[in-house]
C-alpha cells in the first residue's frame, strides 16, 4: 500500500475586503528642509531630483470594523503618510515594475497574438498588523500628498465616513492593496 503524503498548504494569497466605520481622526502637517542636505552620508536612497523642501501630512484614522463578520467589532488605527519627498514607491511607474532579463531588457510574453509586458507587482501600499491579545489592528501606508488633502476635505465635512481596505495576506504578512475613504458603507455595496 502506498504511503500517504501530507498535502502542503498552497501559497495562495487570501484577499479580504474590510469595511471600517470611522470613529475619529488626527491630522498633522509639517514643512522642513530635506534632511538629506544636512546628513548626505546617511542618505542611502537620495536622488538629486528630490525636492529641497519636504512637506508631510500624517492622518491617523481610527474606527471599528463592520465587515467581514469574523472581524466585525475589531478596532483599526490606520496611519496615512503623504509627502512630496522622493519616495520611489509613490512615484513608481509601470516601467519600474516590469520584469527584466539578465541583460536588463524588459520582458514580454505572447498573448492573443501580441506582445504584452510581464510585471512584478509590488506586495502592497502598506502593512496591516494584528495587536497581540486584543481585537485590534494597526495599518500604515504611504500615499501622495493629493490623497491626504482629499481625505482631509472628506474628514472635515461632518458626515459619517467609512474606510474600505482591500487586504492581501501572503504567508503571514497582510498588505494593503487599496484603500478608499468614502461616505457610503462599503459593506452595503
C-alpha positions as CSV (number, residue, x, y, z in Angstrom):
1,X,0.0,0.0,0.0
2,X,1.5,3.4,-1.0
3,X,2.4,5.7,1.8
4,X,0.2,8.8,2.3
5,X,2.0,12.1,2.0
6,X,0.8,15.2,3.7
7,X,-0.6,17.8,1.4
8,X,1.2,21.1,1.6
9,X,-0.9,24.2,2.0
10,X,-0.9,26.3,-1.1
11,X,1.0,29.6,-1.2
12,X,-2.2,31.2,-2.4
13,X,-2.9,34.8,-1.3
14,X,-6.0,35.4,0.7
15,X,-7.9,38.6,-0.2
16,X,-10.3,40.3,2.3
17,X,-12.4,43.4,1.8
18,X,-12.6,45.3,5.0
19,X,-15.3,47.9,5.9
20,X,-14.4,50.2,8.8
21,X,-16.7,52.9,10.3
22,X,-14.6,55.9,11.1
23,X,-14.9,57.0,14.8
24,X,-12.2,59.7,15.0
25,X,-9.1,61.0,13.3
26,X,-6.0,63.0,14.0
27,X,-4.0,65.1,11.5
28,X,-0.7,66.9,11.3
29,X,1.2,68.7,8.7
30,X,4.9,69.5,8.6
31,X,7.2,71.6,6.4
32,X,11.0,71.2,6.7
33,X,14.2,71.4,4.8
34,X,15.1,68.0,3.3
35,X,17.2,66.3,6.0
36,X,19.5,64.8,3.3
37,X,21.0,68.3,2.9
38,X,22.4,68.1,6.5
39,X,23.5,64.5,6.5
40,X,24.2,63.4,3.0
41,X,26.4,60.5,4.3
42,X,23.2,58.8,5.6
43,X,21.0,59.5,2.5
44,X,21.1,56.0,1.1
45,X,18.3,56.4,-1.4
46,X,18.9,60.1,-2.2
47,X,18.1,61.4,-5.6
48,X,19.4,64.7,-7.0
49,X,15.9,65.4,-8.3
50,X,14.4,65.1,-4.8
51,X,12.8,68.4,-3.6
52,X,14.8,70.6,-1.3
53,X,11.8,71.3,1.0
54,X,9.8,68.4,2.5
55,X,6.0,68.7,3.0
56,X,4.4,65.9,5.0
57,X,0.8,65.2,6.0
58,X,0.0,62.5,8.5
59,X,-3.5,61.3,9.1
60,X,-4.4,58.7,11.7
61,X,-7.9,57.4,11.2
62,X,-9.4,55.1,13.9
63,X,-12.6,53.1,13.6
64,X,-14.5,49.9,14.1
65,X,-14.8,47.1,11.5
66,X,-18.3,46.3,10.3
67,X,-17.3,43.7,7.7
68,X,-16.4,40.9,7.3
69,X,-18.4,39.2,10.0
70,X,-15.5,37.4,11.6
71,X,-13.7,40.7,12.2
72,X,-16.7,42.9,12.9
73,X,-16.2,44.9,16.1
74,X,-12.4,44.9,15.8
75,X,-10.7,48.3,16.2
76,X,-8.5,49.7,13.5
77,X,-6.0,52.5,13.5
78,X,-4.8,53.4,10.0
79,X,-1.9,55.9,9.7
80,X,-1.6,57.5,6.3
81,X,1.6,59.3,5.3
82,X,1.6,61.7,2.4
83,X,4.8,63.5,1.5
84,X,6.5,65.1,-1.5
85,X,9.9,63.7,-0.7
86,X,11.3,61.4,-3.4
87,X,9.6,58.2,-2.3
88,X,10.3,55.9,-5.3
89,X,7.4,53.7,-4.4
90,X,4.9,56.5,-4.6
91,X,6.2,57.9,-7.9
92,X,6.8,54.5,-9.4
93,X,5.6,53.8,-12.9
94,X,4.7,50.6,-14.7
95,X,8.1,50.7,-16.4
96,X,9.6,50.4,-12.9
97,X,7.9,47.1,-12.1
98,X,8.4,45.5,-15.5
99,X,10.5,42.3,-15.2
100,X,13.9,42.4,-16.7
101,X,16.1,39.7,-18.2
102,X,19.7,39.1,-17.3
103,X,20.8,41.9,-19.6
104,X,18.4,44.5,-18.2
105,X,16.0,44.4,-21.1
106,X,12.2,44.4,-20.4
107,X,10.5,41.0,-20.6
108,X,7.4,40.4,-22.7
109,X,5.1,37.4,-23.3
110,X,2.9,36.4,-26.2
111,X,-0.9,36.9,-25.5
112,X,-3.5,36.5,-28.2
113,X,-1.1,37.4,-31.0
114,X,0.6,40.4,-29.4
115,X,3.4,41.1,-27.0
116,X,2.4,42.2,-23.5
117,X,4.8,43.2,-20.7
118,X,5.5,41.0,-17.7
119,X,5.1,42.9,-14.5
120,X,6.4,42.1,-11.0
121,X,3.8,43.9,-8.9
122,X,4.7,45.4,-5.5
123,X,3.5,43.5,-2.5
124,X,1.2,46.4,-1.5
125,X,1.0,50.0,-0.4
126,X,1.4,49.4,3.3
127,X,1.1,46.8,6.0
128,X,-1.7,45.7,8.4
129,X,-0.7,44.2,11.8
130,X,-2.7,42.5,14.4
131,X,-2.3,43.7,18.0
132,X,-1.5,40.7,20.1
133,X,-4.1,39.6,22.6
134,X,-6.6,42.3,21.5
135,X,-9.3,42.5,18.9
136,X,-7.4,45.4,17.3
137,X,-5.3,46.1,14.2
138,X,-2.9,48.8,13.0
139,X,-2.1,49.7,9.5
140,X,0.1,52.2,7.7
141,X,0.5,53.3,4.2
142,X,2.3,55.9,2.1
143,X,0.3,57.9,-0.4
144,X,0.6,61.0,-2.5
145,X,0.0,64.4,-0.8
146,X,-3.1,64.9,-3.0
147,X,-4.7,61.8,-1.4
148,X,-4.2,63.2,2.1
149,X,-5.5,66.6,1.1
150,X,-8.7,65.0,-0.4
151,X,-9.0,62.8,2.7
152,X,-8.8,65.8,5.0
153,X,-11.5,67.5,3.0
154,X,-13.8,64.5,3.5
155,X,-13.0,64.2,7.2
156,X,-13.9,67.8,7.8
157,X,-17.4,67.6,6.2
158,X,-19.1,66.2,9.3
159,X,-20.7,63.2,7.6
160,X,-20.3,59.6,8.7
161,X,-17.3,58.1,6.9
162,X,-16.0,54.6,6.1
163,X,-12.7,53.2,5.1
164,X,-12.7,50.4,2.6
165,X,-9.5,48.4,2.6
166,X,-8.5,45.6,0.2
167,X,-6.2,43.4,2.3
168,X,-4.0,40.7,0.7
169,X,-2.5,38.1,3.1
170,X,0.7,36.4,1.8
171,X,2.1,33.8,4.1
172,X,1.9,35.7,7.5
173,X,2.1,39.2,6.1
174,X,-1.0,41.3,5.5
175,X,-0.7,44.0,2.8
176,X,-2.9,47.0,1.9
177,X,-3.7,46.6,-1.8
178,X,-6.1,49.6,-1.9
179,X,-7.8,52.0,0.4
180,X,-10.8,54.2,0.0
181,X,-12.3,56.8,2.3
182,X,-16.0,57.2,1.5
183,X,-19.4,58.4,2.7
184,X,-21.1,55.1,1.9
185,X,-20.7,51.9,3.8
186,X,-18.6,49.5,1.6
187,X,-20.3,46.5,3.3
188,X,-23.6,47.5,1.7
189,X,-22.2,47.9,-1.8
